[in-house]
Amino acid sequence: MTGGVLAKNVRWLLAVLVLLNIGLLMWGSWYREMPAEEGRTPLPPVNAERMIPLSTPGLALRARPATPKPAPVVSAPADTPVKVQHCVSIGPFESSELAEQNGKRLTDAKIAYQSRTDANRIESSYWIYLPRQPSHKAAENKRKELTRLGIEDHFIMQEPGMENVLSLGLFTQLDNAHRRMQELESKGVKAKQETRYRTRTLYWLDIAAEKPEDLMALLKKMEWTDAEIQQRAAACGEESAHPASVDELSATPPPQ
């Protein structure tokens, strides 16, 4: 009996030792100092001397104000119609003086208006010529040839950039230019025709109107000098300029 009890006590002792070793292992693994997290912002230091105890006499506690919520954004429906501003225009007038005279009629009728200018590029003349000759002598020979063919009204240009070009006429009427080209073609002369442009400034009187039809009916009863009344679906006072895009040649032959 004594030997059996002793063996049993030894087994319990070994079990207790095993549990103690497991506990030490767990304590060493779980309770050691953990490394600082990377990228984490350290907390600011606590200034104990600036802290006020809650038991300080006269200290009143106030609730922190709540952060206001942003107002919701209300968007207009996609199918909301856009109000189009209409403008009634009177013109065009060839000069600012003529536009002012007609504008006085609007002022006398207690109608507010805005002045607007519009620059348009229009055809002004048509030039017929022969391209630049290799030399002045070659240009003279070409001119003598034209004279023998019975072609008149031609001269050699010597302005900078136009040297030895033979001008065969500058016409303000397109029909006259066509007749000149037909004459040259009938005699075997291959000339060129170039359209010249100029910029013309026109003047308009614009009137904003919610009911343009009623306003146009009223304006048509008034007397206007060389002008017409138009309706535009646009803001009044806008300028629509169309500058000339073709460079004018420096030398301009006299018109015929």
Secondary structure, DSSP 8 states (H G I E B T S, - for coil): -HHHHHHHHHHHHHHHHHHHHHHHHHHHHHSS-----TT--------GGG---TTSTT-------------------TT------EEEEEEEESSHHHHHHHHHHHHHTT---EEEEEEEEEEEEEEEEE---SSHHHHHHHHHHHHHTT--S-EEE-STT-TTEEEEEEESSHHHHHHHHHHHHHTT---EEEEEEEEEEEEEEEEEESSHHHHHHHHTTS--SS-EEEEESS-TT--------S---S----B-
